Amino acid sequence: MKLLAVLLLFPALASAAMTPQDIREQVHKYGTVEFSAKVSPNEWKAVLDNISSGKGEWIALAPDLAPAINLQQANQLTDALYYALAPNAKETLKVLAILDKHHDKYQQGTALSCVSPLDKPKDEMLRIYNHTRLSLLDAGPQAAECLWSLEGWIEEVKAEEAQKAK
């Protein structure tokens, strides 16, 4: 029974030790065509969690990932970059500027990553919006385009809510 528990725990331990360099090596090993199919769901979740939490070395991985991921992964990466704005706006904005210059098949930069994902309850979306907005206001002039997109999005949400209330 203990052996079974250790075997089940091993994959979790292995992914916990994963580094951004490990992922970069996988992108280069598998290439941009195969990486999205070869990365394990646990590894991909760990990448997204680390980016979302605002870890700079993980956020910096996004330009390497962008040409190597499928549409679903690109949408997930876009969401992760949005969530990274609140804890680490400056690093996230640097990466979004890089993505803005690239023309990857699925991944986009500032235009989408500065708009809140719609998969959260409204109260939580507004809470995250408020934290993100404050972080962007503190990030300096490079945050203007992102803040503009974020503010435009929240105004649309408010307008839709007002329409529903009528």
CNS distance restraints for C-alpha pairs under 8 A (distance, minus, plus):
assign (resid   1 and name CA) (resid   5 and name CA) 6.43 0.50 0.50
assign (resid   2 and name CA) (resid   6 and name CA) 6.23 0.50 0.50
assign (resid   3 and name CA) (resid   7 and name CA) 6.15 0.50 0.50
assign (resid   4 and name CA) (resid   8 and name CA) 6.17 0.50 0.50
assign (resid   5 and name CA) (resid   9 and name CA) 6.11 0.50 0.50
assign (resid   6 and name CA) (resid  10 and name CA) 6.05 0.50 0.50
assign (resid   7 and name CA) (resid  11 and name CA) 7.68 0.50 0.50
assign (resid   8 and name CA) (resid  12 and name CA) 7.79 0.50 0.50
assign (resid   9 and name CA) (resid  13 and name CA) 6.37 0.50 0.50
assign (resid  10 and name CA) (resid  14 and name CA) 6.08 0.50 0.50
assign (resid  11 and name CA) (resid  15 and name CA) 6.21 0.50 0.50
assign (resid  12 and name CA) (resid  16 and name CA) 6.14 0.50 0.50
assign (resid  13 and name CA) (resid  17 and name CA) 6.60 0.50 0.50
assign (resid  14 and name CA) (resid  18 and name CA) 6.80 0.50 0.50
assign (resid  15 and name CA) (resid  42 and name CA) 7.05 0.50 0.50
assign (resid  15 and name CA) (resid  43 and name CA) 6.05 0.50 0.50
assign (resid  15 and name CA) (resid  46 and name CA) 7.19 0.50 0.50
assign (resid  16 and name CA) (resid  46 and name CA) 7.73 0.50 0.50
assign (resid  18 and name CA) (resid  22 and name CA) 6.20 0.50 0.50
assign (resid  18 and name CA) (resid  23 and name CA) 7.74 0.50 0.50
assign (resid  18 and name CA) (resid  43 and name CA) 7.92 0.50 0.50
assign (resid  19 and name CA) (resid  23 and name CA) 6.75 0.50 0.50
assign (resid  20 and name CA) (resid  24 and name CA) 6.27 0.50 0.50
assign (resid  20 and name CA) (resid  47 and name CA) 7.98 0.50 0.50
assign (resid  20 and name CA) (resid  57 and name CA) 6.73 0.50 0.50
assign (resid  20 and name CA) (resid  58 and name CA) 5.81 0.50 0.50
assign (resid  20 and name CA) (resid  61 and name CA) 6.52 0.50 0.50
assign (resid  21 and name CA) (resid  25 and name CA) 6.11 0.50 0.50
assign (resid  22 and name CA) (resid  26 and name CA) 6.34 0.50 0.50
assign (resid  23 and name CA) (resid  27 and name CA) 6.26 0.50 0.50
assign (resid  24 and name CA) (resid  28 and name CA) 6.32 0.50 0.50
assign (resid  24 and name CA) (resid  61 and name CA) 7.44 0.50 0.50
assign (resid  24 and name CA) (resid  64 and name CA) 6.86 0.50 0.50
assign (resid  24 and name CA) (resid  65 and name CA) 7.91 0.50 0.50
assign (resid  25 and name CA) (resid  29 and name CA) 5.89 0.50 0.50
assign (resid  26 and name CA) (resid  30 and name CA) 5.87 0.50 0.50
assign (resid  26 and name CA) (resid  31 and name CA) 7.78 0.50 0.50
assign (resid  26 and name CA) (resid  35 and name CA) 6.98 0.50 0.50
assign (resid  26 and name CA) (resid  39 and name CA) 7.84 0.50 0.50
assign (resid  27 and name CA) (resid  31 and name CA) 5.31 0.50 0.50
assign (resid  27 and name CA) (resid  32 and name CA) 6.41 0.50 0.50
assign (resid  27 and name CA) (resid  35 and name CA) 5.63 0.50 0.50
assign (resid  27 and name CA) (resid  64 and name CA) 7.54 0.50 0.50
assign (resid  27 and name CA) (resid  65 and name CA) 7.25 0.50 0.50
assign (resid  27 and name CA) (resid  68 and name CA) 6.93 0.50 0.50
assign (resid  28 and name CA) (resid  32 and name CA) 7.59 0.50 0.50
assign (resid  30 and name CA) (resid  34 and name CA) 5.35 0.50 0.50
assign (resid  30 and name CA) (resid  35 and name CA) 5.16 0.50 0.50
assign (resid  30 and name CA) (resid  38 and name CA) 7.43 0.50 0.50
assign (resid  31 and name CA) (resid  35 and name CA) 5.86 0.50 0.50
assign (resid  31 and name CA) (resid  68 and name CA) 7.09 0.50 0.50
assign (resid  32 and name CA) (resid  36 and name CA) 7.68 0.50 0.50
assign (resid  32 and name CA) (resid  67 and name CA) 6.03 0.50 0.50
assign (resid  32 and name CA) (resid  68 and name CA) 3.92 0.50 0.50
assign (resid  32 and name CA) (resid  69 and name CA) 7.27 0.50 0.50
assign (resid  33 and name CA) (resid  68 and name CA) 6.19 0.50 0.50
assign (resid  34 and name CA) (resid  38 and name CA) 6.17 0.50 0.50
assign (resid  34 and name CA) (resid  68 and name CA) 7.48 0.50 0.50
assign (resid  35 and name CA) (resid  39 and name CA) 5.95 0.50 0.50
assign (resid  35 and name CA) (resid  68 and name CA) 5.84 0.50 0.50
assign (resid  35 and name CA) (resid  69 and name CA) 6.83 0.50 0.50
assign (resid  36 and name CA) (resid  68 and name CA) 6.12 0.50 0.50
assign (resid  36 and name CA) (resid  69 and name CA) 4.75 0.50 0.50
assign (resid  36 and name CA) (resid  70 and name CA) 5.94 0.50 0.50
assign (resid  36 and name CA) (resid  73 and name CA) 7.67 0.50 0.50
assign (resid  39 and name CA) (resid  43 and name CA) 6.43 0.50 0.50
assign (resid  39 and name CA) (resid  44 and name CA) 6.44 0.50 0.50
assign (resid  40 and name CA) (resid  44 and name CA) 6.17 0.50 0.50
assign (resid  41 and name CA) (resid  45 and name CA) 6.04 0.50 0.50
assign (resid  42 and name CA) (resid  46 and name CA) 6.18 0.50 0.50
assign (resid  43 and name CA) (resid  47 and name CA) 6.23 0.50 0.50
assign (resid  44 and name CA) (resid  48 and name CA) 6.26 0.50 0.50
assign (resid  45 and name CA) (resid  49 and name CA) 6.03 0.50 0.50
assign (resid  46 and name CA) (resid  50 and name CA) 6.08 0.50 0.50
assign (resid  47 and name CA) (resid  51 and name CA) 6.21 0.50 0.50
assign (resid  47 and name CA) (resid  58 and name CA) 7.10 0.50 0.50
assign (resid  48 and name CA) (resid  52 and name CA) 5.96 0.50 0.50
assign (resid  48 and name CA) (resid  76 and name CA) 7.38 0.50 0.50
assign (resid  48 and name CA) (resid  77 and name CA) 6.52 0.50 0.50
assign (resid  48 and name CA) (resid  80 and name CA) 5.72 0.50 0.50
assign (resid  49 and name CA) (resid  53 and name CA) 6.14 0.50 0.50
assign (resid  49 and name CA) (resid  80 and name CA) 7.31 0.50 0.50
assign (resid  50 and name CA) (resid  54 and name CA) 6.76 0.50 0.50
assign (resid  50 and name CA) (resid  55 and name CA) 5.95 0.50 0.50
assign (resid  50 and name CA) (resid  58 and name CA) 6.07 0.50 0.50
assign (resid  50 and name CA) (resid  59 and name CA) 7.84 0.50 0.50
assign (resid  51 and name CA) (resid  55 and name CA) 5.82 0.50 0.50
assign (resid  51 and name CA) (resid  56 and name CA) 7.61 0.50 0.50
assign (resid  51 and name CA) (resid  58 and name CA) 5.22 0.50 0.50
assign (resid  51 and name CA) (resid  59 and name CA) 5.01 0.50 0.50
assign (resid  51 and name CA) (resid  80 and name CA) 5.87 0.50 0.50
assign (resid  51 and name CA) (resid  81 and name CA) 6.55 0.50 0.50
assign (resid  51 and name CA) (resid  84 and name CA) 6.10 0.50 0.50
assign (resid  52 and name CA) (resid  79 and name CA) 7.94 0.50 0.50
assign (resid  52 and name CA) (resid  80 and name CA) 4.49 0.50 0.50
assign (resid  52 and name CA) (resid  81 and name CA) 6.14 0.50 0.50
assign (resid  52 and name CA) (resid  82 and name CA) 7.45 0.50 0.50
assign (resid  52 and name CA) (resid  83 and name CA) 4.92 0.50 0.50
assign (resid  52 and name CA) (resid  84 and name CA) 4.48 0.50 0.50
assign (resid  53 and name CA) (resid  83 and name CA) 7.14 0.50 0.50
assign (resid  53 and name CA) (resid  84 and name CA) 5.74 0.50 0.50
assign (resid  53 and name CA) (resid  87 and name CA) 6.74 0.50 0.50
assign (resid  54 and name CA) (resid  58 and name CA) 7.79 0.50 0.50
assign (resid  54 and name CA) (resid  59 and name CA) 6.83 0.50 0.50
assign (resid  54 and name CA) (resid  83 and name CA) 7.66 0.50 0.50
assign (resid  54 and name CA) (resid  84 and name CA) 4.44 0.50 0.50
assign (resid  54 and name CA) (resid  85 and name CA) 7.12 0.50 0.50
assign (resid  54 and name CA) (resid  86 and name CA) 7.70 0.50 0.50
assign (resid  54 and name CA) (resid  87 and name CA) 5.21 0.50 0.50
assign (resid  54 and name CA) (resid  88 and name CA) 5.03 0.50 0.50
assign (resid  54 and name CA) (resid  92 and name CA) 7.80 0.50 0.50
assign (resid  55 and name CA) (resid  59 and name CA) 6.19 0.50 0.50
assign (resid  55 and name CA) (resid  84 and name CA) 7.90 0.50 0.50
assign (resid  55 and name CA) (resid  88 and name CA) 7.47 0.50 0.50
assign (resid  56 and name CA) (resid  60 and name CA) 6.09 0.50 0.50
assign (resid  56 and name CA) (resid  88 and name CA) 7.39 0.50 0.50
assign (resid  56 and name CA) (resid  91 and name CA) 6.06 0.50 0.50
assign (resid  56 and name CA) (resid  92 and name CA) 7.70 0.50 0.50
assign (resid  57 and name CA) (resid  61 and name CA) 6.73 0.50 0.50
assign (resid  58 and name CA) (resid  62 and name CA) 7.43 0.50 0.50
assign (resid  59 and name CA) (resid  81 and name CA) 7.34 0.50 0.50
assign (resid  59 and name CA) (resid  84 and name CA) 7.69 0.50 0.50
assign (resid  59 and name CA) (resid  91 and name CA) 7.11 0.50 0.50
assign (resid  59 and name CA) (resid  92 and name CA) 6.31 0.50 0.50
assign (resid  59 and name CA) (resid  95 and name CA) 7.05 0.50 0.50
assign (resid  60 and name CA) (resid  91 and name CA) 7.60 0.50 0.50
assign (resid  60 and name CA) (resid  92 and name CA) 7.85 0.50 0.50
assign (resid  60 and name CA) (resid  95 and name CA) 6.17 0.50 0.50
assign (resid  61 and name CA) (resid  65 and name CA) 6.40 0.50 0.50
assign (resid  62 and name CA) (resid  66 and name CA) 5.97 0.50 0.50
assign (resid  62 and name CA) (resid  77 and name CA) 7.65 0.50 0.50
assign (resid  62 and name CA) (resid  95 and name CA) 7.07 0.50 0.50
assign (resid  63 and name CA) (resid  67 and name CA) 7.55 0.50 0.50
assign (resid  63 and name CA) (resid  95 and name CA) 7.03 0.50 0.50
assign (resid  63 and name CA) (resid  98 and name CA) 6.99 0.50 0.50
assign (resid  63 and name CA) (resid  99 and name CA) 6.18 0.50 0.50
assign (resid  64 and name CA) (resid  68 and name CA) 7.47 0.50 0.50
assign (resid  65 and name CA) (resid  69 and name CA) 6.25 0.50 0.50
assign (resid  66 and name CA) (resid  74 and name CA) 6.96 0.50 0.50
assign (resid  66 and name CA) (resid  99 and name CA) 7.94 0.50 0.50
assign (resid  66 and name CA) (resid 104 and name CA) 6.35 0.50 0.50
assign (resid  66 and name CA) (resid 106 and name CA) 7.50 0.50 0.50
assign (resid  66 and name CA) (resid 107 and name CA) 5.56 0.50 0.50
assign (resid  67 and name CA) (resid 104 and name CA) 5.32 0.50 0.50
assign (resid  67 and name CA) (resid 105 and name CA) 6.82 0.50 0.50
assign (resid  67 and name CA) (resid 106 and name CA) 7.84 0.50 0.50
assign (resid  67 and name CA) (resid 107 and name CA) 7.52 0.50 0.50
assign (resid  69 and name CA) (resid  73 and name CA) 5.76 0.50 0.50
assign (resid  69 and name CA) (resid  74 and name CA) 6.13 0.50 0.50
assign (resid  69 and name CA) (resid 106 and name CA) 7.78 0.50 0.50
assign (resid  70 and name CA) (resid  74 and name CA) 6.06 0.50 0.50
assign (resid  70 and name CA) (resid 106 and name CA) 6.97 0.50 0.50
assign (resid  71 and name CA) (resid  75 and name CA) 6.25 0.50 0.50
assign (resid  71 and name CA) (resid 106 and name CA) 5.59 0.50 0.50
assign (resid  71 and name CA) (resid 107 and name CA) 7.82 0.50 0.50
assign (resid  72 and name CA) (resid  76 and name CA) 6.34 0.50 0.50
assign (resid  73 and name CA) (resid  77 and name CA) 6.03 0.50 0.50
assign (resid  74 and name CA) (resid  78 and name CA) 6.07 0.50 0.50
assign (resid  74 and name CA) (resid 106 and name CA) 5.94 0.50 0.50
assign (resid  74 and name CA) (resid 107 and name CA) 5.25 0.50 0.50
assign (resid  75 and name CA) (resid  79 and name CA) 6.36 0.50 0.50
assign (resid  75 and name CA) (resid 107 and name CA) 7.50 0.50 0.50
assign (resid  76 and name CA) (resid  80 and name CA) 6.19 0.50 0.50
assign (resid  77 and name CA) (resid  81 and name CA) 6.13 0.50 0.50
assign (resid  78 and name CA) (resid  82 and name CA) 6.36 0.50 0.50
assign (resid  78 and name CA) (resid 107 and name CA) 7.32 0.50 0.50
assign (resid  78 and name CA) (resid 108 and name CA) 7.46 0.50 0.50
assign (resid  78 and name CA) (resid 109 and name CA) 7.60 0.50 0.50
assign (resid  78 and name CA) (resid 112 and name CA) 6.69 0.50 0.50
assign (resid  78 and name CA) (resid 113 and name CA) 5.04 0.50 0.50
assign (resid  79 and name CA) (resid  83 and name CA) 6.36 0.50 0.50
assign (resid  79 and name CA) (resid 113 and name CA) 6.36 0.50 0.50
assign (resid  79 and name CA) (resid 116 and name CA) 7.42 0.50 0.50
assign (resid  79 and name CA) (resid 117 and name CA) 6.02 0.50 0.50
assign (resid  80 and name CA) (resid  84 and name CA) 6.16 0.50 0.50
assign (resid  81 and name CA) (resid  85 and name CA) 6.55 0.50 0.50
assign (resid  81 and name CA) (resid  92 and name CA) 6.67 0.50 0.50
assign (resid  81 and name CA) (resid 113 and name CA) 5.86 0.50 0.50
assign (resid  82 and name CA) (resid  86 and name CA) 7.89 0.50 0.50
assign (resid  82 and name CA) (resid 113 and name CA) 4.85 0.50 0.50
assign (resid  82 and name CA) (resid 114 and name CA) 5.66 0.50 0.50
assign (resid  82 and name CA) (resid 115 and name CA) 6.94 0.50 0.50
assign (resid  82 and name CA) (resid 116 and name CA) 6.59 0.50 0.50
assign (resid  82 and name CA) (resid 117 and name CA) 7.89 0.50 0.50
assign (resid  83 and name CA) (resid  87 and name CA) 7.81 0.50 0.50
assign (resid  83 and name CA) (resid 128 and name CA) 7.89 0.50 0.50
assign (resid  83 and name CA) (resid 132 and name CA) 7.88 0.50 0.50
assign (resid  84 and name CA) (resid  88 and name CA) 5.77 0.50 0.50
assign (resid  84 and name CA) (resid  89 and name CA) 6.83 0.50 0.50
assign (resid  84 and name CA) (resid  92 and name CA) 6.43 0.50 0.50
assign (resid  85 and name CA) (resid  89 and name CA) 4.17 0.50 0.50
assign (resid  85 and name CA) (resid  90 and name CA) 7.75 0.50 0.50
assign (resid  85 and name CA) (resid  92 and name CA) 5.89 0.50 0.50
assign (resid  85 and name CA) (resid  93 and name CA) 7.60 0.50 0.50
assign (resid  85 and name CA) (resid 132 and name CA) 5.88 0.50 0.50
assign (resid  85 and name CA) (resid 135 and name CA) 6.98 0.50 0.50
assign (resid  85 and name CA) (resid 136 and name CA) 7.36 0.50 0.50
assign (resid  86 and name CA) (resid 128 and name CA) 7.67 0.50 0.50
assign (resid  86 and name CA) (resid 131 and name CA) 5.62 0.50 0.50
assign (resid  86 and name CA) (resid 132 and name CA) 4.19 0.50 0.50
assign (resid  86 and name CA) (resid 133 and name CA) 7.58 0.50 0.50
assign (resid  86 and name CA) (resid 134 and name CA) 7.70 0.50 0.50
assign (resid  86 and name CA) (resid 135 and name CA) 5.31 0.50 0.50
assign (resid  86 and name CA) (resid 136 and name CA) 7.50 0.50 0.50
assign (resid  87 and name CA) (resid 132 and name CA) 7.93 0.50 0.50
assign (resid  87 and name CA) (resid 135 and name CA) 7.27 0.50 0.50
assign (resid  88 and name CA) (resid  92 and name CA) 6.21 0.50 0.50
assign (resid  88 and name CA) (resid 135 and name CA) 7.64 0.50 0.50
assign (resid  89 and name CA) (resid  93 and name CA) 5.86 0.50 0.50
assign (resid  89 and name CA) (resid 132 and name CA) 7.98 0.50 0.50
assign (resid  89 and name CA) (resid 135 and name CA) 6.08 0.50 0.50
assign (resid  89 and name CA) (resid 136 and name CA) 6.08 0.50 0.50
assign (resid  89 and name CA) (resid 139 and name CA) 6.19 0.50 0.50
assign (resid  89 and name CA) (resid 143 and name CA) 7.94 0.50 0.50
assign (resid  90 and name CA) (resid  94 and name CA) 6.34 0.50 0.50
assign (resid  90 and name CA) (resid 139 and name CA) 5.74 0.50 0.50
assign (resid  91 and name CA) (resid  95 and name CA) 6.47 0.50 0.50
assign (resid  92 and name CA) (resid  96 and name CA) 6.13 0.50 0.50
assign (resid  93 and name CA) (resid  97 and name CA) 6.11 0.50 0.50
assign (resid  93 and name CA) (resid 110 and name CA) 7.85 0.50 0.50
assign (resid  93 and name CA) (resid 142 and name CA) 7.27 0.50 0.50
assign (resid  93 and name CA) (resid 143 and name CA) 6.87 0.50 0.50
assign (resid  94 and name CA) (resid  98 and name CA) 6.56 0.50 0.50
assign (resid  95 and name CA) (resid  99 and name CA) 6.25 0.50 0.50
assign (resid  96 and name CA) (resid 100 and name CA) 6.01 0.50 0.50
assign (resid  96 and name CA) (resid 109 and name CA) 4.75 0.50 0.50
assign (resid  96 and name CA) (resid 110 and name CA) 5.42 0.50 0.50
assign (resid  96 and name CA) (resid 113 and name CA) 7.79 0.50 0.50
assign (resid  97 and name CA) (resid 101 and name CA) 6.66 0.50 0.50
assign (resid  97 and name CA) (resid 109 and name CA) 6.90 0.50 0.50
assign (resid  97 and name CA) (resid 110 and name CA) 7.10 0.50 0.50
assign (resid  98 and name CA) (resid 102 and name CA) 6.64 0.50 0.50
assign (resid  98 and name CA) (resid 109 and name CA) 7.77 0.50 0.50
assign (resid  99 and name CA) (resid 103 and name CA) 7.68 0.50 0.50
assign (resid  99 and name CA) (resid 107 and name CA) 7.63 0.50 0.50
assign (resid  99 and name CA) (resid 108 and name CA) 6.29 0.50 0.50
assign (resid  99 and name CA) (resid 109 and name CA) 4.86 0.50 0.50
assign (resid  99 and name CA) (resid 110 and name CA) 7.80 0.50 0.50
assign (resid 100 and name CA) (resid 108 and name CA) 6.54 0.50 0.50
assign (resid 100 and name CA) (resid 109 and name CA) 4.88 0.50 0.50
assign (resid 100 and name CA) (resid 110 and name CA) 6.55 0.50 0.50
assign (resid 103 and name CA) (resid 107 and name CA) 7.94 0.50 0.50
assign (resid 103 and name CA) (resid 108 and name CA) 7.83 0.50 0.50
assign (resid 104 and name CA) (resid 108 and name CA) 7.29 0.50 0.50
assign (resid 108 and name CA) (resid 112 and name CA) 6.40 0.50 0.50
assign (resid 108 and name CA) (resid 113 and name CA) 7.56 0.50 0.50
assign (resid 109 and name CA) (resid 113 and name CA) 5.90 0.50 0.50
assign (resid 110 and name CA) (resid 114 and name CA) 5.61 0.50 0.50
assign (resid 110 and name CA) (resid 145 and name CA) 7.57 0.50 0.50
assign (resid 110 and name CA) (resid 146 and name CA) 6.08 0.50 0.50
assign (resid 111 and name CA) (resid 115 and name CA) 7.45 0.50 0.50
assign (resid 111 and name CA) (resid 146 and name CA) 7.49 0.50 0.50
assign (resid 111 and name CA) (resid 149 and name CA) 6.91 0.50 0.50
assign (resid 114 and name CA) (resid 146 and name CA) 5.24 0.50 0.50
assign (resid 114 and name CA) (resid 147 and name CA) 7.26 0.50 0.50
assign (resid 114 and name CA) (resid 149 and name CA) 6.01 0.50 0.50
assign (resid 114 and name CA) (resid 150 and name CA) 5.54 0.50 0.50
assign (resid 115 and name CA) (resid 149 and name CA) 6.39 0.50 0.50
assign (resid 115 and name CA) (resid 150 and name CA) 5.21 0.50 0.50
assign (resid 115 and name CA) (resid 153 and name CA) 6.23 0.50 0.50
assign (resid 116 and name CA) (resid 125 and name CA) 7.02 0.50 0.50
assign (resid 116 and name CA) (resid 129 and name CA) 7.19 0.50 0.50
assign (resid 116 and name CA) (resid 150 and name CA) 7.39 0.50 0.50
assign (resid 116 and name CA) (resid 153 and name CA) 7.73 0.50 0.50
assign (resid 117 and name CA) (resid 125 and name CA) 7.97 0.50 0.50
assign (resid 118 and name CA) (resid 125 and name CA) 7.67 0.50 0.50
assign (resid 120 and name CA) (resid 124 and name CA) 6.24 0.50 0.50
assign (resid 120 and name CA) (resid 125 and name CA) 5.89 0.50 0.50
assign (resid 121 and name CA) (resid 125 and name CA) 6.19 0.50 0.50
assign (resid 122 and name CA) (resid 126 and name CA) 6.16 0.50 0.50
assign (resid 123 and name CA) (resid 127 and name CA) 6.22 0.50 0.50
assign (resid 124 and name CA) (resid 128 and name CA) 6.15 0.50 0.50
assign (resid 125 and name CA) (resid 129 and name CA) 5.98 0.50 0.50
assign (resid 126 and name CA) (resid 130 and name CA) 6.13 0.50 0.50
assign (resid 127 and name CA) (resid 131 and name CA) 6.52 0.50 0.50
assign (resid 128 and name CA) (resid 132 and name CA) 6.02 0.50 0.50
assign (resid 129 and name CA) (resid 133 and name CA) 5.89 0.50 0.50
assign (resid 129 and name CA) (resid 150 and name CA) 7.84 0.50 0.50
assign (resid 130 and name CA) (resid 134 and name CA) 6.27 0.50 0.50
assign (resid 131 and name CA) (resid 135 and name CA) 6.22 0.50 0.50
assign (resid 132 and name CA) (resid 136 and name CA) 6.13 0.50 0.50
assign (resid 133 and name CA) (resid 137 and name CA) 6.15 0.50 0.50
assign (resid 133 and name CA) (resid 147 and name CA) 6.76 0.50 0.50
assign (resid 133 and name CA) (resid 150 and name CA) 7.63 0.50 0.50
assign (resid 134 and name CA) (resid 138 and name CA) 6.34 0.50 0.50
assign (resid 135 and name CA) (resid 139 and name CA) 6.25 0.50 0.50
assign (resid 136 and name CA) (resid 140 and name CA) 7.30 0.50 0.50
assign (resid 136 and name CA) (resid 143 and name CA) 5.57 0.50 0.50
assign (resid 136 and name CA) (resid 144 and name CA) 7.84 0.50 0.50
assign (resid 136 and name CA) (resid 146 and name CA) 7.71 0.50 0.50
assign (resid 136 and name CA) (resid 147 and name CA) 6.34 0.50 0.50
assign (resid 137 and name CA) (resid 143 and name CA) 7.17 0.50 0.50
assign (resid 137 and name CA) (resid 147 and name CA) 7.66 0.50 0.50
assign (resid 139 and name CA) (resid 143 and name CA) 5.96 0.50 0.50
assign (resid 140 and name CA) (resid 144 and name CA) 7.76 0.50 0.50
assign (resid 143 and name CA) (resid 147 and name CA) 5.94 0.50 0.50
assign (resid 144 and name CA) (resid 148 and name CA) 6.00 0.50 0.50
assign (resid 145 and name CA) (resid 149 and name CA) 6.31 0.50 0.50
assign (resid 146 and name CA) (resid 150 and name CA) 6.15 0.50 0.50
assign (resid 147 and name CA) (resid 151 and name CA) 5.98 0.50 0.50
assign (resid 148 and name CA) (resid 152 and name CA) 6.07 0.50 0.50
assign (resid 149 and name CA) (resid 153 and name CA) 6.14 0.50 0.50
assign (resid 150 and name CA) (resid 154 and name CA) 6.34 0.50 0.50
assign (resid 151 and name CA) (resid 155 and name CA) 6.22 0.50 0.50
assign (resid 152 and name CA) (resid 156 and name CA) 6.36 0.50 0.50
assign (resid 153 and name CA) (resid 157 and name CA) 6.35 0.50 0.50
assign (resid 154 and name CA) (resid 158 and name CA) 6.16 0.50 0.50
assign (resid 155 and name CA) (resid 159 and name CA) 6.11 0.50 0.50
assign (resid 156 and name CA) (resid 160 and name CA) 6.14 0.50 0.50
assign (resid 157 and name CA) (resid 161 and name CA) 6.20 0.50 0.50
assign (resid 158 and name CA) (resid 162 and name CA) 6.17 0.50 0.50
assign (resid 159 and name CA) (resid 163 and name CA) 6.19 0.50 0.50
assign (resid 160 and name CA) (resid 164 and name CA) 6.22 0.50 0.50
assign (resid 161 and name CA) (resid 165 and name CA) 6.22 0.50 0.50
assign (resid 162 and name CA) (resid 166 and name CA) 6.57 0.50 0.50
